[in-house]
Amino acid sequence: MSLQNRKICGGCFEPIEDSRRWLACHLCKEFFDLKCAGVTERRFHGTLVGERRDAWRCVTCVSKQPKRDNTETPVRAAADGVTMRRGAATMSPSSLDASMLERDGQENPNATALNITMEVTDVQALFLEIRQLREEMRDEFRSVRAQIDTLIGRVSLCERRVDAHNERLGDIERRLEAVESRQATISSAPGSETLTQMERTISELKLELNERDQEALVADLEIGHLPEEKGENVLHSVAVLAGRLGVALDERDVVFAERVGAPPAEAGGRARRVVVRLARRHLRDELLRAARVRRGLAGEGGARVFINERLTRSNRQLFHRVREECRRLQWRYSWTRRGRIFARKSDGAQVFQLRSLGDLERVFGSPSI
């Protein structure tokens, strides 16, 4: 378009640069660019086409038109968005643009529909995230439930084993009481061989009872010289010690871990021994093998830590006596395996099992007092 043929905007009085983006007032025949006309691009290309564009009127002409009879229209407050001033001559360009844009937004519902669509999309995305989180939580709960079921099964198995052991122990105790009662009855009979047999039977029953007690400790360990601290977590200390031995020990693998005996009289005294019961026997055997490989393992205080099978009180006293006799007679080996006590003089020599104090004389001769 040449400079002579350029149209002048009736709002800003500047030449209209784009020859395709303008409007002509149906009444005053003035030309207006879209900005001064207060018409958006969307409305210009969307709804304001054809006859509507030809019948378009500028703001000044619209304000000059006589008002229709609105006597039946109820009075509305200013909050309803009703313009209280007549005419547009006194309105600034910025307020005029805002007013026209607001009116254009009301006439074109596409913007409102777009906003609603965006909000619905955001809500759907939020629901999707909530659903994914719910599925993750459900999987986590299933995993925890499976672990709890496994733990319940292990506890039930331990309870059944304990009940069976208690039943057998009660049977042995009843038999022992019956034998002792019979012994008391015939104790007045001098020179009777029955008394000797009864004493032998009592000794055998005591050995059997001791072995039953030892079977109940088949998954137990005893740790000596493990440094003791006030307010310590014994289970954590045991897990750390197992890690140093190269054995991965989870807290669920430990039934209990506690110190036994009287606490040290003063700080820095000798640490009490630790008794550990594991949920699986092969873990105990694995820890014992690792402890034998690393015999020089030292605790945090520098003292050597000992890991052994847990023995009954009777077997612990017997093993102590066996070790003393081995040192006295310079026997090289004394050990325990599955609660049983063994000794051997040297490599390739005969292996002896000791079950009672009476076996000391049989194996070592006259024991020291």
DRENDO-1510 file (C-alpha; in Angstrom, 1 decimal, always signed):
<recs>
REC; n; res; u; v; w
REC; 1; MET; +0.0; +0.0; +0.0 .
REC; 2; SER; +1.4; +3.4; -1.0 .
REC; 3; LEU; +1.7; +6.3; +1.4 .
REC; 4; GLN; -1.1; +8.1; -0.4 .
REC; 5; ASN; -3.5; +5.2; -0.1 .
REC; 6; ARG; -2.7; +4.4; +3.5 .
REC; 7; LYS; -5.7; +4.6; +5.9 .
REC; 8; ILE; -5.4; +6.8; +9.0 .
REC; 9; CYS; -6.6; +5.3; +12.3 .
REC; 10; GLY; -9.5; +7.4; +13.7 .
REC; 11; GLY; -8.3; +6.5; +17.3 .
REC; 12; CYS; -4.5; +7.1; +17.3 .
REC; 13; PHE; -4.4; +9.1; +14.0 .
REC; 14; GLU; -1.5; +7.0; +12.9 .
REC; 15; PRO; -1.3; +5.2; +9.5 .
REC; 16; ILE; -2.5; +1.7; +9.6 .
REC; 17; GLU; +0.5; -0.5; +8.7 .
REC; 18; ASP; -1.3; -3.8; +8.0 .
REC; 19; SER; -3.8; -3.4; +5.2 .
REC; 20; ARG; -5.6; -6.6; +6.2 .
REC; 21; ARG; -6.0; -5.9; +9.9 .
REC; 22; TRP; -8.4; -2.9; +10.3 .
REC; 23; LEU; -12.1; -2.2; +10.7 .
REC; 24; ALA; -14.3; +0.5; +9.2 .
REC; 25; CYS; -17.2; +2.0; +11.3 .
REC; 26; HIS; -20.5; +1.4; +9.7 .
REC; 27; LEU; -21.8; +4.9; +10.8 .
REC; 28; CYS; -18.9; +7.4; +10.7 .
REC; 29; LYS; -16.9; +5.5; +8.0 .
REC; 30; GLU; -13.7; +6.0; +10.1 .
REC; 31; PHE; -10.9; +3.4; +9.9 .
REC; 32; PHE; -9.5; +1.8; +13.1 .
REC; 33; ASP; -6.6; -0.6; +13.7 .
REC; 34; LEU; -7.5; -3.6; +15.9 .
REC; 35; LYS; -5.9; -2.0; +19.0 .
REC; 36; CYS; -7.9; +1.2; +18.9 .
REC; 37; ALA; -11.0; -0.7; +17.9 .
REC; 38; GLY; -10.6; -2.9; +21.0 .
REC; 39; VAL; -10.9; -6.1; +19.1 .
REC; 40; THR; -8.7; -9.1; +19.7 .
REC; 41; GLU; -7.0; -11.2; +16.9 .
REC; 42; ARG; -9.2; -14.2; +17.9 .
REC; 43; ARG; -12.4; -12.2; +17.6 .
REC; 44; PHE; -11.3; -10.5; +14.4 .
REC; 45; HIS; -10.6; -13.8; +12.6 .
REC; 46; GLY; -13.2; -15.8; +14.5 .
REC; 47; THR; -16.6; -14.3; +15.1 .
REC; 48; LEU; -16.3; -10.8; +13.5 .
REC; 49; VAL; -16.5; -11.8; +9.9 .
REC; 50; GLY; -18.8; -11.2; +7.0 .
REC; 51; GLU; -21.9; -9.1; +7.8 .
REC; 52; ARG; -20.8; -8.6; +11.4 .
REC; 53; ARG; -17.6; -7.0; +10.2 .
REC; 54; ASP; -19.5; -4.7; +7.8 .
REC; 55; ALA; -22.0; -3.7; +10.5 .
REC; 56; TRP; -19.3; -3.0; +13.1 .
REC; 57; ARG; -19.5; +0.4; +14.9 .
REC; 58; CYS; -16.8; +2.3; +16.7 .
REC; 59; VAL; -17.2; +3.2; +20.4 .
REC; 60; THR; -17.9; +6.8; +19.7 .
REC; 61; CYS; -20.8; +6.0; +17.4 .
REC; 62; VAL; -22.2; +3.4; +19.8 .
REC; 63; SER; -22.1; +5.9; +22.7 .
REC; 64; LYS; -24.1; +8.5; +20.5 .
REC; 65; GLN; -26.9; +6.1; +19.8 .
REC; 66; PRO; -30.1; +6.8; +21.8 .
REC; 67; LYS; -30.8; +4.4; +24.6 .
REC; 68; ARG; -33.8; +2.1; +24.4 .
REC; 69; ASP; -36.6; +2.1; +26.9 .
REC; 70; ASN; -35.4; +0.2; +30.0 .
REC; 71; THR; -37.9; +1.2; +32.5 .
REC; 72; GLU; -38.7; -2.4; +33.3 .
REC; 73; THR; -35.1; -3.3; +33.9 .
REC; 74; PRO; -34.3; -3.6; +37.7 .
REC; 75; VAL; -31.6; -1.4; +39.1 .
REC; 76; ARG; -28.2; -3.1; +39.3 .
REC; 77; ALA; -25.3; -2.2; +41.5 .
REC; 78; ALA; -21.9; -1.1; +40.2 .
REC; 79; ALA; -20.5; -4.5; +41.2 .
REC; 80; ASP; -22.5; -6.1; +38.3 .
REC; 81; GLY; -20.0; -4.6; +35.9 .
REC; 82; VAL; -22.4; -1.9; +34.5 .
REC; 83; THR; -20.7; +1.2; +33.2 .
REC; 84; MET; -22.3; +4.2; +34.9 .
REC; 85; ARG; -20.9; +6.8; +32.5 .
REC; 86; ARG; -22.3; +7.5; +29.1 .
REC; 87; GLY; -20.1; +8.0; +26.1 .
REC; 88; ALA; -16.5; +7.0; +25.6 .
REC; 89; ALA; -15.0; +10.4; +24.9 .
REC; 90; THR; -13.7; +10.8; +28.5 .
REC; 91; MET; -12.2; +7.3; +28.7 .
REC; 92; SER; -8.5; +6.9; +28.5 .
REC; 93; PRO; -7.1; +4.5; +25.8 .
REC; 94; SER; -5.9; +2.0; +28.4 .
REC; 95; SER; -9.3; +1.8; +30.1 .
REC; 96; LEU; -11.0; +1.7; +26.7 .
REC; 97; ASP; -8.8; -1.3; +25.7 .
REC; 98; ALA; -9.5; -3.1; +29.0 .
REC; 99; SER; -13.2; -2.5; +28.7 .
REC; 100; MET; -13.4; -3.8; +25.1 .
REC; 101; LEU; -11.2; -6.8; +25.9 .
REC; 102; GLU; -13.4; -7.6; +28.8 .
REC; 103; ARG; -16.5; -7.4; +26.6 .
REC; 104; ASP; -14.7; -9.5; +24.0 .
REC; 105; GLY; -13.9; -12.1; +26.5 .
REC; 106; GLN; -17.6; -12.2; +27.6 .
REC; 107; GLU; -18.8; -12.6; +24.0 .
REC; 108; ASN; -16.2; -15.3; +23.1 .
REC; 109; PRO; -16.5; -18.3; +25.5 .
REC; 110; ASN; -13.5; -20.1; +24.0 .
REC; 111; ALA; -11.1; -18.6; +26.6 .
REC; 112; THR; -13.3; -19.8; +29.5 .
REC; 113; ALA; -13.6; -23.3; +27.9 .
REC; 114; LEU; -9.8; -23.4; +27.5 .
REC; 115; ASN; -9.2; -22.5; +31.1 .
REC; 116; ILE; -11.7; -25.2; +32.2 .
REC; 117; THR; -10.0; -27.8; +30.0 .
REC; 118; MET; -6.5; -26.9; +31.5 .
REC; 119; GLU; -7.9; -27.2; +35.0 .
REC; 120; VAL; -9.5; -30.5; +34.2 .
REC; 121; THR; -6.1; -31.7; +32.8 .
REC; 122; ASP; -4.3; -30.6; +35.9 .
REC; 123; VAL; -6.9; -32.4; +38.1 .
REC; 124; GLN; -6.5; -35.6; +36.0 .
REC; 125; ALA; -2.7; -35.5; +36.4 .
REC; 126; LEU; -3.1; -35.0; +40.1 .
REC; 127; PHE; -5.4; -38.0; +40.3 .
REC; 128; LEU; -2.9; -40.1; +38.3 .
REC; 129; GLU; -0.1; -39.2; +40.7 .
REC; 130; ILE; -2.4; -40.1; +43.7 .
REC; 131; ARG; -3.2; -43.4; +42.0 .
REC; 132; GLN; +0.5; -44.2; +41.4 .
REC; 133; LEU; +1.3; -43.3; +45.0 .
REC; 134; ARG; -1.5; -45.6; +46.2 .
REC; 135; GLU; -0.2; -48.5; +44.1 .
REC; 136; GLU; +3.3; -47.9; +45.5 .
REC; 137; MET; +2.0; -47.8; +49.1 .
REC; 138; ARG; -0.1; -51.0; +48.4 .
REC; 139; ASP; +3.1; -52.8; +47.2 .
REC; 140; GLU; +5.0; -51.6; +50.2 .
REC; 141; PHE; +2.2; -52.8; +52.5 .
REC; 142; ARG; +2.2; -56.2; +50.8 .
REC; 143; SER; +5.9; -56.5; +51.3 .
REC; 144; VAL; +5.7; -55.6; +54.9 .
REC; 145; ARG; +2.8; -58.1; +55.3 .
REC; 146; ALA; +4.8; -60.9; +53.8 .
REC; 147; GLN; +7.7; -60.2; +56.1 .
REC; 148; ILE; +5.3; -60.1; +59.1 .
REC; 149; ASP; +3.8; -63.5; +58.0 .
REC; 150; THR; +7.3; -65.0; +57.7 .
REC; 151; LEU; +8.2; -63.7; +61.1 .
REC; 152; ILE; +5.0; -65.1; +62.6 .
REC; 153; GLY; +5.7; -68.5; +61.0 .
REC; 154; ARG; +9.2; -68.5; +62.5 .
REC; 155; VAL; +7.9; -67.5; +65.9 .
REC; 156; SER; +5.2; -70.2; +65.7 .
REC; 157; LEU; +7.9; -72.8; +64.9 .
REC; 158; CYS; +10.0; -71.7; +67.8 .
REC; 159; GLU; +6.9; -71.9; +70.1 .
REC; 160; ARG; +6.2; -75.4; +68.9 .
REC; 161; ARG; +9.8; -76.4; +69.5 .
REC; 162; VAL; +9.8; -74.9; +73.0 .
REC; 163; ASP; +6.5; -76.6; +73.8 .
REC; 164; ALA; +7.9; -80.0; +72.7 .
REC; 165; HIS; +11.1; -79.4; +74.6 .
REC; 166; ASN; +9.2; -78.4; +77.8 .
REC; 167; GLU; +7.0; -81.6; +77.4 .
REC; 168; ARG; +10.1; -83.8; +77.2 .
REC; 169; LEU; +11.8; -81.9; +80.0 .
REC; 170; GLY; +8.7; -82.4; +82.2 .
REC; 171; ASP; +8.7; -86.1; +81.4 .
REC; 172; ILE; +12.4; -86.4; +82.4 .
REC; 173; GLU; +11.8; -84.5; +85.6 .
REC; 174; ARG; +8.9; -86.7; +86.5 .
REC; 175; ARG; +11.0; -89.8; +85.9 .
REC; 176; LEU; +13.8; -88.3; +87.9 .
REC; 177; GLU; +11.5; -87.5; +90.8 .
REC; 178; ALA; +10.2; -91.1; +90.7 .
REC; 179; VAL; +13.7; -92.5; +90.8 .
REC; 180; GLU; +14.7; -90.2; +93.7 .
REC; 181; SER; +11.6; -91.2; +95.5 .
REC; 182; ARG; +12.5; -94.9; +95.1 .
REC; 183; GLN; +16.0; -94.2; +96.1 .
REC; 184; ALA; +14.9; -92.5; +99.3 .
REC; 185; THR; +12.7; -95.6; +100.0 .
REC; 186; ILE; +15.5; -98.1; +99.6 .
REC; 187; SER; +18.3; -96.0; +101.0 .
REC; 188; SER; +18.0; -97.8; +104.3 .
REC; 189; ALA; +18.8; -101.2; +102.8 .
REC; 190; PRO; +22.5; -101.7; +103.3 .
REC; 191; GLY; +24.6; -103.4; +100.6 .
REC; 192; SER; +21.8; -103.5; +98.1 .
REC; 193; GLU; +22.7; -103.6; +94.5 .
REC; 194; THR; +19.5; -101.9; +93.7 .
REC; 195; LEU; +20.8; -98.7; +95.2 .
REC; 196; THR; +23.8; -98.7; +92.8 .
REC; 197; GLN; +21.6; -99.3; +89.9 .
REC; 198; MET; +19.3; -96.4; +91.0 .
REC; 199; GLU; +22.3; -94.1; +91.3 .
REC; 200; ARG; +23.5; -95.1; +87.8 .
REC; 201; THR; +20.0; -94.5; +86.5 .
REC; 202; ILE; +19.9; -91.1; +88.1 .
REC; 203; SER; +23.2; -90.2; +86.6 .
REC; 204; GLU; +22.0; -91.3; +83.2 .
REC; 205; LEU; +18.8; -89.3; +83.6 .
REC; 206; LYS; +20.8; -86.2; +84.6 .
REC; 207; LEU; +23.0; -86.6; +81.5 .
REC; 208; GLU; +19.9; -87.0; +79.3 .
REC; 209; LEU; +18.3; -83.9; +80.9 .
REC; 210; ASN; +21.5; -82.0; +80.3 .
REC; 211; GLU; +21.6; -83.1; +76.7 .
REC; 212; ARG; +18.0; -82.0; +76.2 .
REC; 213; ASP; +18.8; -78.6; +77.6 .
REC; 214; GLN; +21.8; -78.4; +75.3 .
REC; 215; GLU; +19.6; -79.2; +72.3 .
REC; 216; ALA; +17.5; -76.1; +73.1 .
REC; 217; LEU; +20.6; -74.0; +72.7 .
REC; 218; VAL; +21.4; -75.3; +69.2 .
REC; 219; ALA; +21.0; -71.9; +67.6 .
REC; 220; ASP; +22.7; -69.9; +70.4 .
REC; 221; LEU; +26.1; -68.2; +70.6 .
REC; 222; GLU; +28.1; -66.8; +73.4 .
REC; 223; ILE; +30.3; -63.8; +72.9 .
REC; 224; GLY; +33.0; -62.9; +75.4 .
REC; 225; HIS; +35.0; -59.7; +75.9 .
REC; 226; LEU; +32.7; -57.6; +73.7 .
REC; 227; PRO; +33.1; -54.0; +75.0 .
REC; 228; GLU; +30.2; -52.9; +77.2 .
REC; 229; GLU; +28.9; -49.4; +77.3 .
REC; 230; LYS; +26.1; -47.8; +79.3 .
REC; 231; GLY; +22.8; -47.6; +77.4 .
REC; 232; GLU; +24.2; -49.7; +74.5 .
REC; 233; ASN; +22.2; -51.5; +71.9 .
REC; 234; VAL; +23.5; -55.1; +72.2 .
REC; 235; LEU; +21.7; -56.2; +69.0 .
REC; 236; HIS; +23.5; -53.4; +67.0 .
REC; 237; SER; +26.8; -54.3; +68.5 .
REC; 238; VAL; +26.4; -58.0; +67.5 .
REC; 239; ALA; +25.4; -57.0; +64.0 .
REC; 240; VAL; +28.5; -54.8; +63.7 .
REC; 241; LEU; +30.7; -57.6; +65.0 .
REC; 242; ALA; +29.2; -60.0; +62.5 .
REC; 243; GLY; +29.9; -57.5; +59.7 .
REC; 244; ARG; +33.5; -57.3; +60.7 .
REC; 245; LEU; +33.7; -61.1; +60.4 .
REC; 246; GLY; +32.2; -60.9; +56.9 .
REC; 247; VAL; +28.8; -62.3; +57.8 .
REC; 248; ALA; +25.7; -60.2; +56.8 .
REC; 249; LEU; +23.4; -60.3; +59.9 .
REC; 250; ASP; +20.0; -58.7; +59.7 .
REC; 251; GLU; +18.1; -57.7; +62.8 .
REC; 252; ARG; +15.3; -60.0; +61.8 .
REC; 253; ASP; +17.8; -62.9; +62.0 .
REC; 254; VAL; +18.3; -62.4; +65.7 .
REC; 255; VAL; +15.7; -63.7; +68.1 .
REC; 256; PHE; +17.4; -62.0; +71.1 .
REC; 257; ALA; +20.8; -60.6; +72.1 .
REC; 258; GLU; +21.5; -59.7; +75.8 .
REC; 259; ARG; +24.2; -59.6; +78.3 .
REC; 260; VAL; +24.1; -62.1; +81.2 .
REC; 261; GLY; +25.6; -61.9; +84.7 .
REC; 262; ALA; +26.1; -59.1; +87.2 .
REC; 263; PRO; +27.1; -55.7; +85.7 .
REC; 264; PRO; +30.7; -54.6; +86.3 .
REC; 265; ALA; +31.2; -53.0; +89.7 .
REC; 266; GLU; +33.1; -50.0; +88.2 .
REC; 267; ALA; +33.6; -48.4; +84.9 .
REC; 268; GLY; +36.2; -50.1; +82.8 .
REC; 269; GLY; +35.6; -53.4; +84.5 .
REC; 270; ARG; +35.3; -56.7; +82.7 .
REC; 271; ALA; +32.5; -56.8; +80.2 .
REC; 272; ARG; +29.7; -59.3; +80.7 .
REC; 273; ARG; +29.3; -62.1; +78.2 .
REC; 274; VAL; +26.7; -61.7; +75.5 .
REC; 275; VAL; +24.1; -64.4; +74.7 .
REC; 276; VAL; +22.7; -64.4; +71.2 .
REC; 277; ARG; +19.9; -66.6; +69.7 .
REC; 278; LEU; +19.6; -66.7; +66.0 .
REC; 279; ALA; +16.5; -67.5; +64.0 .
REC; 280; ARG; +18.4; -70.0; +61.7 .
REC; 281; ARG; +21.0; -72.5; +62.8 .
REC; 282; HIS; +23.2; -72.2; +59.7 .
REC; 283; LEU; +23.8; -68.5; +60.5 .
REC; 284; ARG; +25.2; -69.6; +63.9 .
REC; 285; ASP; +27.5; -72.1; +62.1 .
REC; 286; GLU; +28.6; -69.5; +59.6 .
REC; 287; LEU; +29.5; -67.1; +62.4 .
REC; 288; LEU; +31.5; -69.8; +64.3 .
REC; 289; ARG; +33.4; -70.6; +61.1 .
REC; 290; ALA; +34.2; -67.0; +60.5 .
REC; 291; ALA; +35.3; -66.5; +64.1 .
REC; 292; ARG; +37.7; -69.5; +63.9 .
REC; 293; VAL; +39.2; -68.1; +60.7 .
REC; 294; ARG; +39.8; -64.7; +62.4 .
REC; 295; ARG; +40.9; -65.8; +65.9 .
REC; 296; GLY; +42.7; -62.6; +66.5 .
REC; 297; LEU; +39.6; -60.4; +66.1 .
REC; 298; ALA; +39.8; -57.5; +68.6 .
REC; 299; GLY; +37.0; -55.3; +69.9 .
REC; 300; GLU; +36.9; -51.6; +70.1 .
REC; 301; GLY; +38.8; -51.6; +73.3 .
REC; 302; GLY; +41.6; -53.7; +71.9 .
REC; 303; ALA; +40.6; -56.9; +73.9 .
REC; 304; ARG; +40.3; -60.1; +71.9 .
REC; 305; VAL; +36.7; -61.1; +71.3 .
REC; 306; PHE; +35.7; -64.8; +71.6 .
REC; 307; ILE; +32.7; -66.4; +69.9 .
REC; 308; ASN; +31.7; -69.9; +71.0 .
REC; 309; GLU; +28.7; -72.1; +71.2 .
REC; 310; ARG; +26.4; -71.5; +74.1 .
REC; 311; LEU; +26.7; -74.3; +76.6 .
REC; 312; THR; +24.5; -75.3; +79.5 .
REC; 313; ARG; +25.9; -74.5; +83.0 .
REC; 314; SER; +26.9; -78.2; +83.5 .
REC; 315; ASN; +28.7; -78.4; +80.1 .
REC; 316; ARG; +30.3; -75.0; +80.6 .
REC; 317; GLN; +31.8; -76.2; +83.9 .
REC; 318; LEU; +32.9; -79.5; +82.3 .
REC; 319; PHE; +34.5; -77.7; +79.4 .
REC; 320; HIS; +36.5; -75.5; +81.8 .
REC; 321; ARG; +37.8; -78.5; +83.6 .
REC; 322; VAL; +38.7; -80.2; +80.3 .
REC; 323; ARG; +40.7; -77.2; +79.2 .
REC; 324; GLU; +42.6; -77.1; +82.5 .
REC; 325; GLU; +43.5; -80.8; +82.2 .
REC; 326; CYS; +44.6; -80.2; +78.6 .
REC; 327; ARG; +46.9; -77.4; +79.7 .
REC; 328; ARG; +48.2; -79.6; +82.6 .
REC; 329; LEU; +49.0; -82.6; +80.4 .
REC; 330; GLN; +49.9; -80.5; +77.4 .
REC; 331; TRP; +47.2; -81.8; +75.2 .
REC; 332; ARG; +46.9; -79.7; +72.0 .
REC; 333; TYR; +43.2; -79.7; +71.3 .
REC; 334; SER; +40.0; -79.2; +73.2 .
REC; 335; TRP; +36.8; -78.0; +71.5 .
REC; 336; THR; +33.0; -78.1; +71.3 .
REC; 337; ARG; +30.8; -79.1; +68.4 .
REC; 338; ARG; +27.0; -78.9; +68.6 .
REC; 339; GLY; +27.1; -78.7; +72.3 .
REC; 340; ARG; +29.4; -81.8; +72.8 .
REC; 341; ILE; +32.9; -81.6; +74.3 .
REC; 342; PHE; +35.9; -83.2; +72.7 .
REC; 343; ALA; +39.6; -83.5; +73.4 .
REC; 344; ARG; +42.6; -84.8; +71.6 .
REC; 345; LYS; +46.3; -85.1; +72.6 .
REC; 346; SER; +47.9; -84.4; +69.3 .
REC; 347; ASP; +47.4; -84.6; +65.5 .
REC; 348; GLY; +46.2; -88.0; +64.5 .
REC; 349; ALA; +45.6; -89.1; +68.1 .
REC; 350; GLN; +42.3; -90.5; +69.3 .
REC; 351; VAL; +39.4; -88.1; +69.8 .
REC; 352; PHE; +37.6; -88.4; +73.2 .
REC; 353; GLN; +34.1; -87.1; +73.9 .
REC; 354; LEU; +33.5; -86.1; +77.5 .
REC; 355; ARG; +29.9; -86.0; +78.8 .
REC; 356; SER; +30.4; -85.7; +82.6 .
REC; 357; LEU; +33.0; -85.1; +85.3 .
REC; 358; GLY; +33.4; -88.9; +85.6 .
REC; 359; ASP; +34.8; -88.9; +82.1 .
REC; 360; LEU; +37.7; -86.8; +83.2 .
REC; 361; GLU; +39.3; -89.7; +85.1 .
REC; 362; ARG; +38.6; -92.0; +82.2 .
REC; 363; VAL; +40.3; -89.8; +79.7 .
REC; 364; PHE; +43.0; -87.9; +81.6 .
REC; 365; GLY; +43.6; -90.3; +84.4 .
REC; 366; SER; +43.5; -88.9; +87.9 .
REC; 367; PRO; +42.3; -85.3; +87.4 .
REC; 368; SER; +43.7; -82.4; +89.4 .
REC; 369; ILE; +41.6; -80.9; +92.1 .
</recs>
